[in-house]
Amino acid sequence: MLLTSDPESAYAWLKSLLDTGQATLALDPSTEQETLLWHLFWQQRAARRTRGQQVLYFSYPYFLPPEPAAEPVALLRWPCVLAPPETTRRHWLLRTDSDRQPTLNAAWCHWVASQYPHDWWAQLQRCLQPGPQALETLGAFALALAEHTPWQMSTVQPALTTTSSFYTADASAGVGNLAWIARLGLLTNNWSSPAGLPNYWRETLAYEDSVIDDLSLPALSPTQYQAFWQVYGNKYVLVEGRLGTGKSESVLELIKLCLWQGKSCLVVAREKSSLVNLQQALANNQLEDLSFLWQDGLTDLPILEGLVKSFDKSATYFPAYDALQWRTDLTRLNRTQRQLDELYQASRQQVFGNKNWTELLGDYLRVSRRQGKELLASQLNVNNYQFTPAEYQDILQAIELTQPLHEELGSVQHPLSNLSAAIFIHQDLEESEVFIRQTTERLMGIARPLHERFVRRQSRYADQLAAHHEAYYLQLRTRLVQLEEQLEDSENAFGADTLRSGDRTLKLYGQFSDKFRLALTQKTVILNGYADLRDLHEQRAVFAFAWPQVKPNRLLATMGTQLATYRIQLEEWRGTLSTRIQEELIRLNHKTVLEELPVSSTIEPLEQELEVFIDEVNASGLYQLPFQSKTLTLARQQKYLEEIIDQLERSQDGLSQYVAFYHWQRNWFSLSEIARKTIQALLRSRPDDWQAAFTSWYFNESLLKKYRPFPVLAKDLAREYTQGVQQIRAQLSQVVNKDWEARRSNALGQLKPALRQWPNQATELLATYGHPVAQFKPVALANPEQAVALAAHYDLLILENAQTLASSELVPVLPQARQVVAFADPDQRGIVDDDVVGMLEKGQIVRQRYSDEEAIRLPSYFQQHAVKVNLHQLDGRFDENSLTNEVEALELLKLLNTIEKKPQQTYPKVGIIALNIAQRDLILQLLYRIKRERSPGAELIQQLERNGLEVLHGSDPVEQSFEVLFVSTVFGTIDYQGHLSPLMAMLNQPYYHASLKIIEAALQATHEIHWLNSLPLDELRVRATWADRQGEQLLAKLVFVLQAKANNNAAELEHWNAGWFPVLENKHPHALANELVVRLGQQLPDWEWSLEVPSGISQEVLVAHPPLGKAVVLLTDGFVSQYPQTTHDWEVRQQDQLLAAGYAILPFSTEQLWKDPTRTCHRLVSQLTGLAVTPQKEA
């Protein structure tokens, strides 16, 4: 939209701006233009007042990116001020803000230089220097762009281009262009050069580099304490929590710890109210002198200069204290805290994934009632297990799948158990069955003929071997008989003595007698026959015989006896021939075969056939384990072949139950090794409940692995500790101020040279004196613009309400920070599109979520506080064109006139919140018109403004409080038929949902509420159930809670309180409490048990309600908290609040409950009965 149709005045504005750095332009807008000017005016005023931010700029020229959908990028911008018409001036006045410096788009320069190297920043910076040559300098910049880049320029001479739409300026498709377009508008993006933050930048810190220590000093809840522990070891920490979880208190405690350590901290927030509230909190803790609020470099510097000049005169005197005693007490308390922490850690230590000791104990006790751990204790080896949740789930799933399969199969000793796992893993049921059947049939077709050949071959060998031995026997026997007959005949013919005579004698006598000559011949024949028999025997030596080695004469003397002995032994050998054949068959192979036999040549080929068959069986993939024939004899090979045949037959028989077995095997081979071992142990021990038996054993061993004996402490140690920390905390501010006196005096000495010529810009001062300034004011409270120059000089950067900080604002800040802690409300995310929380999440930094149990619910707040609520149900119409509701706006003005003075004769601080910007602008314009026209009520409005009247839209009132608050919901029916606008769906967008949560927070920071509603209540009743449209649902809930409060309907408030949060996050499981209810309830059947948040505390506990008497709160190991850490003074406060609320407290030991649950439960029953008894009232 054109703001002026006079090109000459527009060009004169531009030339004045470039030549002198300042310009003024009178505007006489049309109705449409004036609506826009009012919007710009109210937005700029709200930004300056609530955020300390300049958002109204005149920007010129623009770069049109080559991408068609990309937005034009401004290169230079000048801060501007809009002045609406007044009584003495009927036109609008636009002028540059002389107190603020123009800026160039450094981020764009960085981007261009990365593609086309050139000193673009310096050349563009020269364009901001006023002077008569400014237009020529800007033209030179355009010429340099034309020379160094491929971008097109319509002209290099600066001018003003008239265009009907800012987004449709001429640009060559696909080619960048410098357009001489000027625009007056709202710009909030940061123009600093990107610092190049990586996508993932989680960093750890050494313990000594942390800015905090001594966690006994802050007063923290358990989740806050846990967040502070994270600060110890990490450079970046994100702390998230809903309204009321203590984020603001945590920031204050973090600052105090920082100061105690002698470190400085910078707190950055977008809203001025956040910083002012924090400064007030520091003042309430006597730490105001150590802080300084940075909102505007120009206005802040004179204030800081005055503080430096007057420091010696105005410095607060802090009385001396016994530093040694204070630090001694702190050391003692830290030691006591460690002792208490040891007991708490024993009870709350993580022992099984995210489960702590008490949670796992509850799970163990629950399953041990179904099946004890004893059955598997002797069956399993704990060294085989890792005891992790992943392993447990793997085994438990295996049990769940395997047990029904086992019940169907009946036994794991199945004929098909030895089949290959690949069959069940890679083949389906039908395919695998066909494969097994066909493969076994094929192999059996080979095995049976091969077995027959083995039998026949050995039988033939036995027959041939028997014949071979019988023939040998006959040879020996024939020779023996011949020799015996020759010996007998010779002795009868010649006489035994004659034969035994020597050869010489027989030769001598043979000269004279034929008898002796014949005797000598016969003797020679007998001896030769004897030698032939001996040689024939020794050829094969089938049995052992001792052939005497004597002279022939002596041999003949004993030959008869020897031959008789030989005959006996020969017959004995023949008698054992069948046995000997069998033995030779047992030893038979291709090496031991008797080669003389015809069948011997077929033995080795037969063995090779068996090896080929075994290889084929193995290659078939039928069986899991391969067959290996390492036997040396044919008989054993035949037996091995028979075993293979038998296994094939069993495989064929096992196919009758194949479906059940297939599912079993397929499951079995998919299990891990440790799961198989566990199931095998279960099969051996046969428990009734497999899962319970395994779980009870596994959980007990997990507890035992992490168990460390619980320390025994004095009964009142925690209470003594609480009293001690309260005393040292009361002195902490005094200690901090006293400790900083020397540092501040030293910083003052370093700052005094600057007083000679005090800088005009904060950046100039901090560049030279950054460290002394940080020591002089160690707590800096700043908006993002001022934080750029401050961040490098402070030890800790705290981002307050980080959900409202844009990441583009903090890109130049975060890289300078030494340590960062960001606090954010997740319910209020969406106010800015690129909030820094999203950037921190990308960095994968440490995140800590405060417990939702500590969050404040609006219905609960109304139940506990006296807030005056007025719900004004109106018949207002929602204008879909202007996005306003005039009826609500006018009704609001009427209600303003009803505001009365307080008893102190002053008007209260009033806040007006409109759900959208258009309604806010309408209300502001009506108020402005009343004041300008001096209409009735003008004086009241001015008085209310002097007392802090604020007119805001939904996302503005972050951490703002009012005494009287008006809220306009804007939406209403759009016609007489009662239809609602489809634009209500915008409430479900993150921005509007976050705005409603901010309004909810504002409702809890006021004394009197006027809610103006034009939406039909029956429509809202329906929307209150729309969980998938959270914005509309939240608006409906707010209206009904306000209605319930206005009507003092406690039951209705309790109804809405129960489901206020869609999901209660960070809620701890109560496995142990639930188990105690079961065990104790069996012995106390008329008692009632509940997990509830008793009045006065912030966490759920187990409460026992007797039929008569006091309710008893059971505390696990004496602690309320279930978080990884707790603070013991918080524990004492919680217990005191329970006692004050009328509860009895019964602590119990999880250590004893684990070791002996039965006896411990009996003792608890006795103690509960005793505590519940109420004393009789006196008569």
Beta strands, then each sheet from edge to edge (+ up, - down):
strand 1: 24-27
strand 2: 56-59
strand 3: 62-64
strand 4: 73-74
strand 5: 76-83
strand 6: 92-96
strand 7: 103-104
strand 8: 152-153
strand 9: 177-179
strand 10: 183-186
strand 11: 236-240
strand 12: 265-268
strand 13: 291-294
strand 14: 350-352
strand 15: 355-356
strand 16: 779-782
strand 17: 796-799
strand 18: 820-824
strand 19: 846-849
strand 20: 868-873
strand 21: 910-914
strand 22: 950-953
strand 23: 964-972
strand 24: 1008-1014
strand 25: 1088-1092
strand 26: 1101-1105
strand 27: 1112-1116
strand 28: 1144-1148
sheet 1: 1+ 6- 5+ 2- 10+
sheet 2: 1+ 6- 5+ 7-
sheet 3: 4+ 3- 9+ 8+
sheet 4: 13+ 16+ 12+ 17+ 18+ 11+ 19+
sheet 5: 14+ 15-
sheet 6: 20+ 24+ 23+ 21+ 22+
sheet 7: 25+ 26- 27+ 28+
end
